[in-house]
Each structure stands twice: as structure tokens, then as C-alpha cells.
Amino acid sequence: MTHSTASLRPFHLICPCGEEFDVVFCDQVSACIPFLRLTCHRKKVLFYCHFPDQLLTQRRSALKRLYRAPLDWFEELTTGMADCILVNSQFTAGVFQQTFPKLAKIHTDVLYPSLNSAAFDGEVEGLSGLVPEGRSFLFLSINRYERKKNLPLALQALAALKDRLSAGEWGRVHLVMAGGYDERVAENVEHYEELRSLVASLDLEDHVTFLRSFSDKQKLSLLHGSTCVLYTPSNEHFGIVPIEAMYSRCPVIAVNSGGPLESVAHDETGFLCEPTPEQFSEAMQKFVTDPKLKQRMGQAGKERVQQRFSLQAFTEQLYSHITQLTQ
């Protein structure tokens, strides 16, 4: 979807006739805020910023930079017209201040996204057909097949783990690389082949399964059946995968930057590591040498999600901000 299309989509939803309201909740795209100001007189506008839109677009050519310049200016202008601005993490709050210097005096509060826990409470199927028999230490990577997700780190960490384990332990280890994949997207196709080539070069073919565009049931089964999730992106503005994993009682090994600094409790619900094969493999080894670690961290992870990232927690915090606006 182009920026222009995304910016126009909210307009058909604005200000339904005959409805009484005090606050308009504007999500992700700020372009409609001026229109809200004109049509919804004396109504407060709350804007929820997941990440500055201008940072989601590459501008490698001079023409693209020229095209984006007025859009970037307009994004900053319209964002500043909201009565209240919420962001999805402390990390995003910092990026917000750097990206919109003219809004430096505006206070932004953090409202963590919630998890639709009902989708993860369904019946769990087995992993038959997905994972070879006898692989009791299952590591899982869930991310789109995009280069910025640093998926090679998971494969390189697996290769480094092999050198840390005995032959018997290594024989029980497996990694599932599950990710969103669209054959119409060139990067998805190219990166998938790059990863397969890397697996071959590392001699890991018998210990890695690639799963493209998996179903919700498969995802649920993998999260419940895995020893640990490997979350490899750096500087993710939040990242829902660690939350989904922890709710499913699956610990997380993540890069110690961005959203995981706030979602994953180091040494409690998982491990936060430098994005190197050595540090990731060291954390992975702990789950192999201490099989009870998954249970302890898994339970702590579920409790953390229920306390901080549940729909109830989200609702209560959002209601608090709306109440403050209407006083």
C-alpha cells in the first residue's frame, strides 16, 4: 500500500452522523487529524503512534527524498495537532523525539499493545510432520522473510550451538524457521533462498525446517511445543512475537535493543543478548543443559504478559488517558 492510500483510508470512518462522543481515537496515520479538527468541533483527538511513518520508507534516490519531503513535513505537522499522543514503547518514544524535533516539548505516554489472548487459548495440535522425531529441544524463529529481521543470526547461532554440545545432545536439537512469505514479493523469495544456501553451507540441513506462511494452528502448536523462541531483529519498535511466545509459556532469546528491552525480562522470562552467534548460542545452551529452565521461564513469561500486556491492562490505561482528556 502506498503512503497516499494509507493516509486517505481513515477519512471514510470519521465522525459518524448521530453518534455522541467526546474523544476520537486516531491510530497510526496522523493525516486525518486536521480534518477531525474541522469537522468534530470541540472534540479531543488522541493519536496512537506505533512508529513514525517516514522511518518505514526507504529513500535511496534523490527523487524519492524529494517526493517524501512534503509528506514528512506534513506528518510532523499533523501529529502535533493531537491533544494527546501515545506511543507503543519507551523505544518508540525516543525515536519519536528524534524524528519530530519540533514536537520536543510534547509529552508522550507509553501504551503497550495488547495481546488477543483468546487466539492463543485454543486447542493445541501436535508437531507431527513439522519436526523430526526425537528432537526434544526445539528452537523457533518467527519473522517475515526480510533481510532487516536478521534471520541468519538464528542459523549462525544454531551452528555455534553445535560446537557447545555433545553428539547426543546435538542429535535432539532442531530449529524451525517460520515466517510470512509472499512469492510476489521479490525480497521474500530472494531471502528465503539465501537462508537455504546458508543452511547448506553450515551443514545444518538435518536440523532446520523452513515453514512459509504457516497457519494459526501451526503457529500455536509451535509456540507451545518449542523450547525457546529466537527473536533476531535489532531495534524493533515493539515486536509482538515475544509477547505471543511468553503468553504461550515459551521463553525468548532476543536482541538487547528496541522493544524486547521492555517486553522480555532478562534472566526471568528469557535472555537479552548482543546480536552475535556466540551470545545467542550461549543462551540456547542453557535450555539444553537445564531442561527445567523452559518451565520456570515459561510460567514467569505468561504471568508477565497477563500483568503488563493483557487486553485488560490496555483497556484500563487507555480509559485513564481518555478520562484525563475529557475532564
ROMIKE-95173 format. One line per 5 residues: number of its first residue (from 1); for each residue y, z, x of C-alpha. Coordinates in Angstrom, 1 decimal. Layout:
N
NUM	Y/Z/X ~ ...
//
This chain:
327
1	0.0/0.0/0.0 ~ 3.5/-0.9/1.4 ~ 6.2/1.7/1.7 ~ 8.2/-0.1/-1.0 ~ 5.4/0.0/-3.5
6	4.7/3.7/-2.8 ~ 8.3/4.6/-3.2 ~ 8.5/2.9/-6.6 ~ 5.3/4.3/-8.1 ~ 6.7/7.7/-9.2
11	9.5/6.2/-11.3 ~ 7.4/5.4/-14.4 ~ 6.4/9.1/-14.6 ~ 9.9/10.6/-14.5 ~ 11.3/12.7/-17.3
16	9.0/12.1/-20.3 ~ 11.0/12.0/-23.6 ~ 11.0/15.1/-25.8 ~ 9.4/17.3/-23.2 ~ 11.1/20.6/-22.3
21	11.1/21.5/-18.6 ~ 13.1/23.4/-16.0 ~ 11.7/22.1/-12.7 ~ 10.5/18.6/-11.6 ~ 7.7/18.7/-9.0
26	8.1/15.7/-6.7 ~ 5.1/15.1/-4.4 ~ 5.0/13.1/-1.1 ~ 7.6/10.5/-1.8 ~ 11.3/11.5/-2.0
31	12.8/8.1/-3.0 ~ 12.8/9.1/-6.7 ~ 14.9/12.3/-6.2 ~ 18.3/10.5/-6.7 ~ 17.1/9.1/-10.0
36	15.9/12.5/-11.0 ~ 19.4/13.8/-10.3 ~ 20.9/11.2/-12.5 ~ 18.5/11.4/-15.5 ~ 17.4/15.0/-15.5
41	20.7/16.8/-15.7 ~ 20.7/20.4/-14.6 ~ 17.0/20.4/-13.8 ~ 15.8/21.7/-10.5 ~ 13.8/19.4/-8.1
46	11.0/20.8/-6.0 ~ 9.8/18.5/-3.2 ~ 6.4/18.9/-1.6 ~ 6.3/17.2/1.8 ~ 2.9/16.5/3.2
51	4.3/14.7/6.3 ~ 7.4/12.7/6.9 ~ 6.7/9.2/5.6 ~ 8.4/7.5/8.5 ~ 5.9/9.0/11.0
56	3.0/7.4/9.2 ~ 4.2/3.9/10.0 ~ 3.9/2.3/13.5 ~ 6.9/0.3/14.6 ~ 5.8/-1.6/17.7
61	8.1/-4.6/17.2 ~ 11.9/-4.8/17.1 ~ 11.7/-6.4/13.7 ~ 9.6/-3.6/12.3 ~ 12.0/-1.0/13.8
66	14.9/-2.9/12.2 ~ 13.1/-3.0/8.8 ~ 12.3/0.7/8.9 ~ 15.7/2.0/10.0 ~ 17.3/2.0/6.5
71	14.1/3.3/4.9 ~ 14.0/6.2/7.4 ~ 17.7/7.0/6.7 ~ 17.1/6.9/3.0 ~ 14.1/9.2/3.3
76	16.1/11.9/5.1 ~ 19.0/11.5/2.6 ~ 16.8/11.8/-0.5 ~ 14.7/14.6/0.9 ~ 17.8/16.7/1.4
81	18.7/16.3/-2.2 ~ 15.9/18.5/-3.4 ~ 16.6/22.1/-4.5 ~ 13.5/23.4/-2.8 ~ 11.4/21.8/-0.1
86	7.8/22.9/0.6 ~ 5.5/21.7/3.4 ~ 1.8/21.9/3.7 ~ 1.6/23.8/7.0 ~ 3.6/25.5/9.7
91	2.9/22.5/11.9 ~ 4.4/20.1/9.4 ~ 7.4/22.5/9.1 ~ 8.1/22.0/12.8 ~ 7.7/18.2/12.6
96	10.0/18.2/9.5 ~ 12.8/19.9/11.5 ~ 12.3/17.4/14.4 ~ 12.2/14.4/12.2 ~ 15.2/15.2/10.0
101	17.8/16.7/12.3 ~ 20.5/16.5/9.5 ~ 18.3/18.9/7.4 ~ 18.0/21.5/10.2 ~ 19.8/24.2/8.1
106	17.5/23.7/5.1 ~ 14.7/26.3/4.9 ~ 11.2/25.0/4.2 ~ 8.4/27.2/2.9 ~ 4.7/26.6/3.5
111	2.4/25.9/0.6 ~ -1.1/25.3/1.8 ~ -3.0/22.6/-0.1 ~ -5.8/24.0/-2.3 ~ -9.5/23.0/-2.4
116	-11.1/21.8/-5.6 ~ -13.9/24.3/-5.1 ~ -15.8/23.2/-8.2 ~ -16.6/19.9/-6.4 ~ -18.4/21.9/-3.7
121	-20.4/24.2/-6.0 ~ -22.7/21.6/-7.3 ~ -26.4/21.3/-6.7 ~ -27.2/20.6/-3.1 ~ -29.9/18.0/-2.2
126	-31.9/17.9/1.0 ~ -31.2/15.8/4.1 ~ -34.4/13.8/3.9 ~ -33.7/10.3/5.1 ~ -30.4/11.2/6.7
131	-31.6/13.3/9.6 ~ -34.9/13.1/11.6 ~ -37.5/15.8/11.0 ~ -37.3/18.8/13.3 ~ -33.6/18.6/14.0
136	-32.6/22.2/13.2 ~ -29.2/22.1/15.0 ~ -27.2/19.6/13.1 ~ -23.6/18.8/14.1 ~ -21.4/16.9/11.7
141	-18.3/14.8/12.2 ~ -16.4/13.7/9.1 ~ -13.4/11.4/9.5 ~ -12.3/7.9/8.9 ~ -13.4/5.3/11.5
146	-9.9/5.2/13.0 ~ -9.1/5.5/16.7 ~ -6.5/8.2/16.2 ~ -9.2/10.5/14.9 ~ -10.6/10.7/18.5
151	-14.2/10.3/17.3 ~ -15.5/9.5/20.8 ~ -14.9/13.2/21.6 ~ -17.8/14.2/19.4 ~ -20.1/11.8/21.1
156	-19.0/12.8/24.6 ~ -19.4/16.5/23.7 ~ -22.9/15.8/22.5 ~ -23.7/14.1/25.8 ~ -22.2/17.1/27.7
161	-24.3/19.5/25.5 ~ -27.5/17.8/26.6 ~ -26.8/18.9/30.1 ~ -26.4/22.5/28.9 ~ -29.7/22.8/27.0
166	-33.4/22.9/27.8 ~ -35.5/19.9/26.8 ~ -36.9/21.8/23.9 ~ -33.5/22.8/22.6 ~ -32.1/19.3/23.0
171	-35.0/17.9/21.0 ~ -33.8/19.9/18.0 ~ -30.2/18.7/18.2 ~ -28.7/15.9/16.1 ~ -25.2/14.6/15.3
176	-24.1/12.8/12.1 ~ -21.0/10.7/12.3 ~ -19.9/10.3/8.7 ~ -16.7/8.5/7.9 ~ -14.7/6.5/5.5
181	-15.3/2.8/6.2 ~ -13.9/-0.4/4.7 ~ -15.2/-3.7/6.0 ~ -11.8/-5.3/5.0 ~ -10.0/-3.0/7.5
186	-10.3/-4.5/11.0 ~ -9.9/-1.2/12.8 ~ -12.8/0.4/10.8 ~ -15.1/-2.5/11.8 ~ -14.0/-2.6/15.4
191	-14.0/1.1/16.0 ~ -17.5/1.5/14.4 ~ -18.8/-1.0/16.9 ~ -17.0/0.8/19.7 ~ -18.7/4.0/18.8
196	-22.1/2.4/18.6 ~ -21.6/1.0/22.0 ~ -20.6/4.4/23.3 ~ -23.7/6.0/21.9 ~ -25.8/3.4/23.7
201	-24.0/3.9/27.0 ~ -24.5/7.6/26.7 ~ -28.2/7.2/25.8 ~ -27.8/9.1/22.6 ~ -29.4/6.7/20.1
206	-32.2/9.1/19.1 ~ -29.7/11.9/18.5 ~ -26.9/10.2/16.4 ~ -26.8/8.9/12.9 ~ -23.9/6.9/11.6
211	-23.1/7.2/7.9 ~ -20.4/5.0/6.5 ~ -18.7/5.5/3.1 ~ -21.0/8.3/2.1 ~ -21.3/9.7/-1.4
216	-20.0/13.0/-2.6 ~ -23.6/14.3/-2.9 ~ -24.4/13.3/0.6 ~ -21.2/15.0/1.8 ~ -22.1/18.2/0.0
221	-25.6/18.1/1.4 ~ -24.4/17.5/4.9 ~ -21.8/20.3/4.8 ~ -24.4/22.8/3.5 ~ -27.1/21.7/5.9
226	-25.1/21.4/9.1 ~ -24.9/24.0/11.8 ~ -21.3/23.2/12.5 ~ -18.5/20.6/11.9 ~ -16.8/18.9/14.8
231	-13.2/18.2/13.9 ~ -11.8/16.0/16.7 ~ -8.3/14.8/15.7 ~ -5.3/16.2/17.5 ~ -2.0/17.1/15.8
236	-3.3/16.7/12.3 ~ -0.6/17.9/9.9 ~ -3.2/19.9/7.9 ~ -6.7/18.4/7.6 ~ -8.8/19.2/4.5
241	-12.2/18.8/6.2 ~ -12.1/22.2/8.0 ~ -11.4/23.8/4.6 ~ -14.2/22.0/2.9 ~ -16.6/22.9/5.7
246	-15.6/26.6/5.7 ~ -16.0/26.8/1.9 ~ -19.5/25.4/2.3 ~ -20.2/28.2/4.9 ~ -20.2/25.7/7.7
251	-18.3/26.8/10.9 ~ -15.8/24.4/12.5 ~ -15.1/23.4/16.1 ~ -11.6/21.9/16.1 ~ -8.9/20.9/18.5
256	-6.4/23.7/19.0 ~ -3.4/21.8/17.7 ~ -1.9/21.0/14.3 ~ -3.3/22.2/11.0 ~ -6.5/23.7/12.3
261	-4.5/26.4/14.1 ~ -3.7/27.7/10.6 ~ -6.9/26.9/8.8 ~ -9.6/27.9/11.4 ~ -9.7/31.5/12.7
266	-10.8/31.2/16.3 ~ -14.0/33.2/17.1 ~ -14.2/34.2/13.5 ~ -14.8/31.0/11.3 ~ -15.2/28.6/14.3
271	-13.7/27.7/17.6 ~ -10.4/26.1/18.6 ~ -10.8/24.1/21.8 ~ -9.0/21.8/24.1 ~ -9.9/18.2/23.2
276	-12.4/17.8/26.1 ~ -16.2/17.3/26.0 ~ -16.6/20.4/28.2 ~ -14.9/22.8/25.9 ~ -16.4/21.3/22.7
281	-19.9/21.3/24.2 ~ -19.5/24.9/25.4 ~ -18.7/25.9/21.8 ~ -21.6/23.8/20.4 ~ -24.0/25.6/22.8
286	-23.2/28.9/21.3 ~ -24.7/27.9/18.0 ~ -27.9/26.7/19.7 ~ -28.3/29.9/21.8 ~ -27.4/32.2/18.8
291	-28.8/30.8/15.6 ~ -27.3/33.7/13.6 ~ -23.8/32.6/14.6 ~ -23.7/30.0/11.8 ~ -24.4/32.6/9.1
296	-21.8/35.0/10.4 ~ -19.1/32.5/10.8 ~ -20.0/30.6/7.7 ~ -19.6/33.7/5.5 ~ -16.3/34.5/7.1
301	-15.1/30.9/6.6 ~ -15.9/31.0/2.9 ~ -14.0/34.2/2.4 ~ -11.0/32.8/4.3 ~ -10.8/29.8/2.1
306	-11.1/31.9/-1.1 ~ -8.3/34.1/0.1 ~ -5.9/31.5/1.5 ~ -6.7/28.0/0.3 ~ -8.1/28.5/-3.2
311	-6.6/26.9/-6.3 ~ -5.6/30.4/-7.5 ~ -3.7/31.1/-4.2 ~ -2.0/27.7/-4.5 ~ -1.0/28.3/-8.1
316	0.4/31.8/-7.5 ~ 2.5/30.6/-4.6 ~ 3.8/27.5/-6.4 ~ 4.6/29.6/-9.5 ~ 6.6/32.0/-7.3
321	8.7/29.2/-6.0 ~ 9.3/27.7/-9.4 ~ 10.3/31.2/-10.7 ~ 12.9/31.5/-7.9 ~ 14.3/28.1/-8.8
326	14.8/29.0/-12.5 ~ 16.4/32.4/-12.0
//
